[in-house]
Amino acid sequence: MSKKYLTMVVVLIAANLRLAVTGMTPIFSTIQSAWKVDSTYTSLLMTIPLLCFAIGAMLTPQILKQIGLNWFVALSAVLLAVANLLRVINVATMLTGTILVGLAIAFLNVLVTTIIAQYRPSDATQLTSYYSLTMSLFSAIGMGLVVPMSNLVSWQFSIQLFSIPAIIALIVWLLSQKKLQTGLQQPIKKTDAQPISFMQTLLHDHYAWLLALFMGLQSLIFYSLNTWLPSIYVDHGVSSATAGFMLSLFQLIGIPSALLLTWIFNKRIILTIILIGYVGGMLSILLNGIGLWISALLLGFTSALIFTLAMALITSSSNRMEVIAVRSGFAQFIGYLIAAVGPLLFGQLHSVTGGWLSVIITFIIFMVVTISIGFKITASEQFPQ
């Protein structure tokens, strides 16, 4: 019984973990026109959350120690709901609200892995797959509905609707506590082990660094592809409208990929599939025509699959909940710092070289390095507990 409630909790939290950020991008031009701001302002609405993801991930383990899992999840959901409701008031509240949204999502990003480790560590891979699938699904739904809702009512109201999944997740979390406790799986017996600090992890946990680099590089690749694929496609001969549709395809095709981990348990086979998809997707761009569509499919599927794998590796990285919480926070702190520089890096590379070939080659290099780190992680049979 508890697994059913835990799955519901994980899915409902996951519904919030991209929606309030990626759902904004289709109405950036509308916000610019309404508030008389330029693209620099709207670009902050994407950059700020990535930085907040890093900062929030660093803070989460310490806050978790102070207030406990139950309160922290509830307060994070409240913060996310309130921030979405209030950030549409004016230019200043949009920036402030975006900071709060980024922090709330960062907290929940770490807490969802902690919830799985606390209540159902034996089902970590399956639950992480559901989590990744739901996150991609709601992100795609949000991007698809925000413009029609903006035209039907207002763009402010469409953003405020992002509060609904947070409110539902809060209610279900509070109501499910007794059921979750009934079937609690203890990850470990009580020990006299000293608490793990963020600084100890930074200085001494080699395995956490591997997880952080893997998380960071796959995030860098994902957010850079999201930023530059439309421009690459347009410069290879498709219209802006078609490029936008191809980016939507890139998002949607990732939804079923999250389930692949529930069918193939060998992580080295998964890494091989990801490498083939990564490299094949980038090289398909050079074919033009149908090759561009193939690239959107391969890269979207692969990017979602590697994110699911990264979260599964973090969730199963120890049999101590507190270690998983710190490693998750550390991996996402380092990871999103790395990810934040990706779009700018590839943009500068294109500006300097004047073409996309060097960008494609650099993407492939990053992809190969990422998969190499993944193989290193799977080869580490023992890690600090």
C-alpha positions as CSV (number, residue, x, y, z in Angstrom):
1,M,0.0,0.0,0.0
2,S,2.8,2.4,0.9
3,K,4.4,2.0,-2.5
4,K,1.3,3.3,-4.2
5,Y,1.2,6.4,-2.0
6,L,5.0,6.9,-2.4
7,T,4.7,6.7,-6.2
8,M,1.9,9.2,-6.1
9,V,4.0,11.6,-4.0
10,V,7.1,11.2,-6.2
11,V,5.1,11.8,-9.4
12,L,3.3,14.9,-8.0
13,I,6.5,16.4,-6.8
14,A,8.2,15.7,-10.1
15,A,5.4,17.5,-12.0
16,N,6.8,20.7,-10.6
17,L,10.5,20.3,-11.2
18,R,10.7,21.9,-14.7
19,L,7.2,23.3,-15.3
20,A,7.6,26.7,-13.8
21,V,10.9,27.4,-15.6
22,T,10.5,25.8,-19.1
23,G,6.8,26.8,-19.2
24,M,7.9,30.4,-19.4
25,T,9.9,30.3,-22.5
26,P,7.1,30.3,-25.1
27,I,5.7,33.6,-23.7
28,F,9.0,35.5,-23.4
29,S,8.1,37.7,-26.3
30,T,4.7,38.4,-24.8
31,I,6.4,39.4,-21.5
32,Q,8.8,41.7,-23.4
33,S,5.9,43.5,-25.2
34,A,3.8,43.8,-22.1
35,W,6.5,45.1,-19.7
36,K,8.7,46.9,-22.3
37,V,11.7,44.8,-21.4
38,D,14.4,43.4,-23.7
39,S,15.7,39.9,-24.3
40,T,18.4,40.4,-21.6
41,Y,15.6,40.5,-19.0
42,T,13.9,37.4,-20.2
43,S,17.1,35.5,-20.5
44,L,17.5,36.1,-16.8
45,L,14.3,34.2,-16.3
46,M,16.2,31.1,-17.6
47,T,19.6,31.8,-16.1
48,I,18.5,32.7,-12.6
49,P,16.8,29.3,-11.9
50,L,19.9,27.4,-13.0
51,L,22.0,29.4,-10.5
52,C,19.3,28.9,-7.8
53,F,19.3,25.2,-8.5
54,A,22.9,25.1,-7.6
55,I,22.6,27.3,-4.5
56,G,19.5,25.6,-3.3
57,A,21.0,22.1,-3.7
58,M,24.0,23.2,-1.5
59,L,21.6,24.5,1.2
60,T,19.2,21.6,1.2
61,P,21.2,19.0,3.3
62,Q,21.7,21.5,6.1
63,I,18.1,22.7,6.1
64,L,17.0,19.1,6.1
65,K,19.0,18.4,9.2
66,Q,17.3,21.4,11.0
67,I,13.6,20.9,10.2
68,G,13.3,17.3,9.0
69,L,12.0,15.8,5.8
70,N,8.2,16.2,6.3
71,W,8.3,19.9,7.1
72,F,10.9,20.7,4.4
73,V,8.9,19.1,1.6
74,A,5.7,20.9,2.7
75,L,7.4,24.3,3.0
76,S,9.1,23.9,-0.3
77,A,5.8,23.2,-2.0
78,V,4.2,26.2,-0.3
79,L,7.1,28.4,-1.4
80,L,6.8,27.3,-5.0
81,A,3.0,27.8,-5.1
82,V,3.2,31.3,-3.6
83,A,6.1,32.4,-5.8
84,N,4.2,31.4,-8.9
85,L,1.1,33.3,-7.7
86,L,2.9,36.5,-6.9
87,R,5.7,36.8,-9.4
88,V,3.5,38.2,-12.2
89,I,2.7,41.5,-10.4
90,N,5.5,43.5,-12.0
91,V,9.1,43.5,-13.3
92,A,10.7,43.4,-9.9
93,T,8.4,40.7,-8.5
94,M,9.0,38.5,-11.5
95,L,12.8,38.5,-10.8
96,T,12.2,38.0,-7.1
97,G,9.6,35.3,-7.7
98,T,11.9,33.5,-10.2
99,I,14.6,33.3,-7.5
100,L,12.1,31.8,-5.1
101,V,10.8,29.4,-7.8
102,G,14.4,28.3,-8.5
103,L,15.2,27.7,-4.8
104,A,11.9,25.8,-4.2
105,I,12.6,23.5,-7.2
106,A,16.2,23.0,-6.1
107,F,15.0,21.9,-2.6
108,L,12.4,19.5,-4.1
109,N,15.0,18.2,-6.6
110,V,17.2,17.0,-3.8
111,L,14.3,16.0,-1.5
112,V,12.6,13.7,-4.0
113,T,15.7,11.5,-4.0
114,T,15.8,11.6,-0.2
115,I,12.1,10.6,-0.1
116,I,12.8,7.6,-2.3
117,A,15.8,6.6,-0.2
118,Q,13.8,7.0,3.1
119,Y,10.7,5.1,2.1
120,R,11.5,2.7,-0.7
121,P,15.2,2.3,-1.5
122,S,14.6,-1.1,-3.1
123,D,12.5,0.6,-5.8
124,A,14.8,3.5,-6.5
125,T,15.4,2.9,-10.2
126,Q,11.7,2.4,-11.0
127,L,10.6,5.4,-9.0
128,T,13.3,7.6,-10.5
129,S,12.0,6.5,-13.9
130,Y,8.5,7.6,-13.0
131,Y,9.9,10.8,-11.6
132,S,11.8,11.6,-14.8
133,L,8.9,10.7,-17.1
134,T,6.5,12.9,-15.2
135,M,8.9,15.9,-15.1
136,S,9.3,15.7,-18.9
137,L,5.6,15.2,-19.5
138,F,4.5,18.2,-17.5
139,S,7.2,20.4,-19.0
140,A,6.0,19.5,-22.4
141,I,2.3,20.1,-21.4
142,G,3.2,23.4,-19.9
143,M,5.1,24.6,-23.0
144,G,2.2,23.5,-25.2
145,L,-0.7,25.1,-23.1
146,V,0.9,28.4,-21.9
147,V,0.4,30.3,-25.1
148,P,-3.3,29.2,-25.7
149,M,-4.1,30.0,-22.1
150,S,-2.4,33.4,-22.4
151,N,-4.5,34.1,-25.5
152,L,-7.7,32.9,-23.8
153,V,-7.3,34.7,-20.5
154,S,-3.9,36.4,-19.8
155,W,-0.3,35.4,-19.7
156,Q,-0.2,36.4,-16.0
157,F,-3.0,33.9,-15.2
158,S,-1.3,31.2,-17.2
159,I,1.8,31.5,-15.1
160,Q,-0.2,31.5,-11.9
161,L,-1.7,28.1,-13.0
162,F,1.8,26.6,-12.4
163,S,0.9,26.8,-8.7
164,I,-1.8,24.1,-9.0
165,P,0.6,21.0,-9.2
166,A,2.5,22.4,-6.2
167,I,-0.7,22.8,-4.2
168,I,-1.8,19.2,-5.1
169,A,1.6,17.8,-4.2
170,L,1.5,19.6,-0.9
171,I,-2.0,18.2,-0.1
172,V,-1.1,14.6,-1.1
173,W,2.2,14.8,0.8
174,L,0.4,15.8,4.0
175,L,-2.4,13.3,3.7
176,S,-0.1,10.4,2.8
177,Q,2.2,10.5,5.8
178,K,0.5,7.9,7.9
179,K,0.3,5.5,4.9
180,L,4.0,6.0,4.1
181,Q,5.1,5.4,7.6
182,T,3.1,2.1,7.7
183,G,5.3,0.5,5.0
184,L,8.5,2.3,5.8
185,Q,11.7,0.5,4.5
186,Q,14.6,1.4,6.7
187,P,17.6,2.0,4.5
188,I,20.0,1.1,7.4
189,K,20.1,0.1,11.0
190,K,21.0,2.8,13.4
191,T,24.7,3.4,13.6
192,D,27.2,5.6,15.4
193,A,28.4,7.1,12.1
194,Q,29.2,10.8,12.2
195,P,26.9,13.1,10.2
196,I,28.2,13.8,6.7
197,S,28.8,17.5,5.9
198,F,28.8,19.3,2.6
199,M,32.5,20.3,3.1
200,Q,33.5,16.7,3.9
201,T,31.8,15.6,0.6
202,L,33.6,18.4,-1.3
203,L,37.0,17.5,0.0
204,H,36.9,13.8,0.5
205,D,34.1,12.0,-1.4
206,H,35.6,10.9,-4.7
207,Y,32.4,9.1,-5.7
208,A,30.3,12.3,-5.1
209,W,32.6,14.2,-7.4
210,L,32.0,11.6,-10.2
211,L,28.3,11.9,-9.7
212,A,28.5,15.7,-9.8
213,L,30.6,15.8,-13.0
214,F,28.2,13.3,-14.6
215,M,25.2,15.3,-13.5
216,G,26.8,18.6,-14.6
217,L,27.9,17.6,-18.0
218,Q,24.6,15.9,-19.0
219,S,22.8,19.1,-17.7
220,L,25.2,21.3,-19.7
221,I,24.5,19.3,-22.8
222,F,20.7,19.3,-22.3
223,Y,20.3,23.0,-21.6
224,S,22.8,23.9,-24.4
225,L,20.8,21.8,-26.9
226,N,17.6,23.4,-25.7
227,T,19.1,26.8,-26.3
228,W,20.9,26.3,-29.7
229,L,19.1,23.5,-31.6
230,P,16.5,25.8,-33.1
231,S,19.2,28.2,-34.4
232,I,21.2,25.2,-35.7
233,Y,18.1,23.9,-37.5
234,V,17.2,27.3,-39.0
235,D,20.8,27.7,-40.3
236,H,20.5,24.2,-41.9
237,G,17.5,25.3,-43.9
238,V,14.2,24.9,-41.9
239,S,11.8,27.7,-41.0
240,S,11.7,29.1,-37.5
241,A,8.2,27.6,-37.0
242,T,9.5,24.1,-38.0
243,A,12.5,24.5,-35.8
244,G,10.2,25.3,-32.9
245,F,8.2,22.2,-33.6
246,M,11.3,20.1,-33.7
247,L,12.3,21.4,-30.3
248,S,8.9,20.4,-29.0
249,L,9.6,16.9,-30.5
250,F,12.9,17.0,-28.7
251,Q,11.1,17.5,-25.4
252,L,8.2,15.0,-26.1
253,I,10.3,12.1,-27.3
254,G,12.1,12.0,-23.9
255,I,9.0,11.0,-22.1
256,P,9.0,7.2,-22.9
257,S,12.8,7.0,-22.6
258,A,12.5,7.4,-18.8
259,L,11.0,3.9,-18.7
260,L,13.9,2.2,-20.4
261,L,15.7,1.9,-17.0
262,T,12.9,-0.3,-15.8
263,W,13.4,-2.7,-18.6
264,I,17.2,-2.7,-18.9
265,F,19.0,-3.0,-15.6
266,N,22.6,-3.1,-16.8
267,K,23.7,0.5,-16.6
268,R,26.7,-0.1,-18.9
269,I,24.3,-1.2,-21.6
270,I,22.3,2.0,-21.0
271,L,25.5,4.1,-21.2
272,T,26.3,2.5,-24.5
273,I,22.8,3.3,-25.8
274,I,23.2,6.9,-24.7
275,L,26.6,7.3,-26.4
276,I,25.2,5.9,-29.7
277,G,22.2,8.3,-29.4
278,Y,24.3,11.3,-28.5
279,V,26.9,10.9,-31.3
280,G,24.3,9.7,-33.9
281,G,22.1,12.7,-33.1
282,M,24.8,15.2,-33.5
283,L,26.2,13.6,-36.7
284,S,22.6,13.4,-38.2
285,I,22.5,17.3,-38.2
286,L,25.2,17.2,-40.9
287,L,22.9,15.2,-43.2
288,N,20.3,18.1,-43.3
289,G,16.7,17.3,-44.4
290,I,15.5,14.2,-42.7
291,G,18.7,14.1,-40.7
292,L,17.5,17.1,-38.7
293,W,14.4,15.3,-37.6
294,I,16.4,12.2,-36.7
295,S,18.7,14.4,-34.6
296,A,15.7,15.9,-32.7
297,L,14.5,12.3,-32.0
298,L,17.8,10.8,-31.0
299,L,19.0,13.8,-28.9
300,G,15.7,14.2,-27.1
301,F,15.4,10.5,-26.3
302,T,19.0,10.3,-25.1
303,S,19.0,13.6,-23.0
304,A,16.0,12.4,-21.1
305,L,17.4,8.9,-20.6
306,I,20.8,10.1,-19.3
307,F,19.0,12.5,-16.8
308,T,17.0,9.5,-15.5
309,L,20.2,7.5,-15.2
310,A,22.0,10.3,-13.3
311,M,19.2,10.6,-10.8
312,A,19.1,6.8,-10.3
313,L,22.8,6.7,-9.7
314,I,22.5,9.4,-7.0
315,T,19.5,7.7,-5.4
316,S,21.3,4.4,-5.1
317,S,24.7,5.8,-4.2
318,S,24.6,4.8,-0.6
319,N,22.5,2.9,2.0
320,R,22.4,5.9,4.3
321,M,19.7,8.4,3.7
322,E,21.8,11.3,5.0
323,V,24.7,10.4,2.6
324,I,22.3,10.3,-0.3
325,A,20.9,13.7,0.7
326,V,24.3,15.3,0.9
327,R,25.5,13.6,-2.4
328,S,22.3,14.7,-4.2
329,G,22.7,18.3,-3.0
330,F,26.4,18.3,-3.9
331,A,25.9,16.7,-7.3
332,Q,23.2,19.2,-8.2
333,F,25.1,22.2,-6.8
334,I,28.2,21.4,-8.9
335,G,26.0,20.1,-11.8
336,Y,23.9,23.2,-12.3
337,L,27.0,25.5,-11.9
338,I,28.5,23.6,-14.8
339,A,25.2,23.6,-16.7
340,A,24.8,27.4,-16.4
341,V,27.9,28.1,-18.5
342,G,26.9,25.7,-21.3
343,P,24.6,27.9,-23.4
344,L,27.0,30.9,-23.2
345,L,30.0,28.7,-24.0
346,F,28.4,27.3,-27.2
347,G,27.1,30.7,-28.2
348,Q,30.6,32.2,-27.9
349,L,32.1,29.3,-29.9
350,H,29.6,29.9,-32.7
351,S,30.3,33.6,-32.7
352,V,34.1,33.1,-32.9
353,T,34.0,30.4,-35.6
354,G,31.0,31.7,-37.5
355,G,29.6,28.2,-38.1
356,W,28.1,25.2,-36.4
357,L,30.6,22.5,-37.2
358,S,32.9,23.4,-34.4
359,V,29.9,23.5,-32.1
360,I,28.8,20.0,-33.2
361,I,32.3,18.7,-32.7
362,T,32.5,20.2,-29.2
363,F,29.2,18.8,-28.3
364,I,30.4,15.3,-29.3
365,I,33.6,15.8,-27.2
366,F,31.5,16.7,-24.1
367,M,29.2,13.8,-24.7
368,V,32.1,11.3,-24.9
369,V,33.6,12.7,-21.7
370,T,30.2,12.4,-20.0
371,I,29.8,8.8,-20.9
372,S,33.4,8.0,-19.9
373,I,32.6,9.4,-16.4
374,G,29.4,7.3,-16.4
375,F,31.4,4.1,-17.0
376,K,33.8,5.1,-14.3
377,I,30.9,5.4,-11.9
378,T,29.4,2.0,-12.8
379,A,32.9,0.5,-12.4
380,S,33.1,1.8,-8.8
381,E,31.6,-1.2,-7.0
382,Q,32.5,0.1,-3.5
383,F,31.9,3.7,-2.4
384,P,31.9,5.5,1.0
385,Q,28.7,4.6,2.9
